[in-house]
Amino acid sequence: MNLVRRHGMTKDGAKTWLDEQLSDLLNQFGSSVQGAQHHWEGDVMRFTFEIKLAGQIRGTLGVDDTDYNMDVPLGFRQRLFEGRARAAIERWLDENLP
């Protein structure tokens, strides 16, 4: 799954905002999210977490001067949830992204 979203902040501001908001974003998936971890490698956040029924999710979220670019390779089971996950993420970004 690839998702690109314009952020309208400086790159550093966009990274800080993401660090502060990540747990709220993951809460959109309720108690089914477990073991969330992330770390930065330059301007790329690497993340991993587990979702009940879908298994482990690993991906990256790059930040540049204008956009967030999320890339999450999905396995077969995970593709079953892609539509709902994408809709929840986009709705959350619409409501929360400054």
N, C-alpha and C positions, 0 to 999 in steps of 0.2 A: 504494500500500500504506500503510495506516495502522496503527500499533501504539501502544498506550498501556500503560504499565507503571508501577505504583506504586513509588517508590524509598525512602521511609522516612528520608530525610535532609533537612537544610536545603536550600534552593534552591542556595545557594553551594556547599555540600558536594557536592550532586548534580552540579553543573557541573564542579567540580574532579575528582571521581571519573571523570566521563565523559572529560575531557581526558586523564587518566592511563591509561584503559583502552581508548581508541578503537583504537589500533593492534592490541591483542590481539583485539578484536572483529573487525576486518577480516581478521585472520589466519585466522579460521574459514573464509574463502573461498579460502585457499591462495594460490598464486603467481598466480592469475588476476586479483587486484586490483592495479591500477597507478595511479600518479598521485594518490593520496589527498590531498585538501586540505580544511581546514575553518577557519572563523572564526566568532566570536561577534558577534551583533548584539543586544546586551542579553541577554535570556534565551533567545534562539534561536540554535542552531548551524546554520549553513549549510554543507553538505558536498557534495563531488563526488569521484568516483573512476571508474575505468574497469574493467569486468570483461570479460575475453575472452569472446566469443560474445554477450554481452548489451549491450555498448556502454557509453556514459557514463551514470552514475547521478548524479542531483542530488536533494537533498532538504533537509528541515529537521528539526531535533530540538529541540522546545521543552521548557523545564524550568520547572515551577512548584513550589509548596511541597510537593506530594505526588506528582506524576507526571512521567514522561517521555512526550512525545507526538511520535512520529516520523511524518512524512508524506513519502512518496517517490512522486511521479507516475511511472507506468510506461508505457513504450511497448509495442508489440505483442511485440517480441522479448523484452523484459524480463519480461513477464507469464508467459512460459514457465518462468522460473526463480523466480517469486514463492513458490511453496509451499516449495521447498527453502530459499530465502533466509529466509523467515519462520521456518521450523522451526529453522534454524541460529541465528538471532538470539535466538529465545525460549529455546532450550536453553542458549545462552551466558549469557543474563541469569539464568536459573534457577540456574546453577552459580556465577555471579560477583557478582550484585547483592547488596550487604550488606543 
